[in-house]
Amino acid sequence: MPLPSVPRTPPLPYTPDYPIRTERLDLRPVTHDDFAAIHAYQRRPEVCRYLYWGPLDEAGSRASVTAKTTRTTLRESGDLLQLAVVVRATGLLVGDVTFVWNSREHRQGGIGYVFHPDHAGHGYATEASRALLKLGFEELQLHRIQAELDGRNTASARLLERLGMRREGHLRENEFLDGEWADEVVYAMLAREWRAQQHPAPRQ
């Protein structure tokens, strides 16, 4: 039985053609000038409730922004892209997203997102996250992309389901966060599922 063919991946290092444009958004590298906009949501307890960090004071946000400014190119497994999400019509930074290149050998990736709650309800997080899936499946030719979240974060779970990602696992009390044991939930999508979503079969 012949082995499945492996699509060619872009040559390394790989830097996306910035900005990554969606219908309404530009995903671009973070700059130091983004500090005020990013700190505005990184300092809010309700934003950080289900995350592994925060809330952050000014020093913490400055360190976070500095790190994000360097994460614009993929060179090897484990590298990240961390990008500001800007509404093109207004120039307003509404959040930031993360793409993780988990494994070159196994063609695995991951996505994450943090958005200012004042801009919830407009579909920005879903639109930006879909752009990351497109990057992973169409540009990097990945086989599988996943996202992990706190089991209590139902809003994030709904977002992933809107993207068409599948709930694959529920790990009971495997993380100790904010002084208590918390569950972790894993969502994922395969490349063939992404292709089927982009080119649905005609109805009979």
Salt bridges, closest charged atoms under 4 A:
ASP26 OD1 - ARG21 NH1 3.62
ASP26 OD1 - ARG88 NE 2.99
ASP34 OD1 - ARG28 NH2 2.87
GLU46 OE2 - ARG44 NE 2.76
ASP96 OD1 - LYS68 NZ 3.12
GLU105 OE1 - HIS106 NE2 3.71
ASP118 OD1 - ARG44 NH1 3.64
ASP118 OD2 - HIS116 ND1 3.85
GLU127 OE1 - ARG24 NE 2.72
ASP150 OD2 - ARG152 NH2 2.77
GLU168 OE1 - ARG144 NH2 2.22
GLU168 OE2 - ARG166 NH1 2.44
GLU180 OE2 - ARG152 NH1 2.95
ASP183 OD2 - HIS170 NE2 2.73
GLU193 OE1 - ARG166 NH2 2.70
